Amino acid sequence: MTAPNRAYIEALLEGVPLPARPRDLAEYARREGEPRVVALLGSLSKDRYGSIDEVGEEIEAVQPER
C-alpha cells in the first residue's frame, strides 16, 4: 500500500476547521476514518496551520527552498 500523497491529504482535510494545530488535523483524519495519515499530521512542525495548502506544502513541497 502506498503512502497517501499531498493531493489526497488536502482532499481529506476539506472541511477541517482552520486554523488548526497538528493534533487537531490528526484527530480530524482519525474521525474521517483515515488512520494512515494520523501520525503524519500529528508530527507536523508548525504550531498552527491557517490553510490546507500550508499543510500540503509541508508534506510535499512544491516550491524549492531558497
Secondary structure, DSSP 8 states (H G I E B T S, - for coil): -----HHHHHHHTTT--SSB-HHHHHHHHHHTT-GGGHHHHHT-SSS-BSSHHHHHHHHS--S---
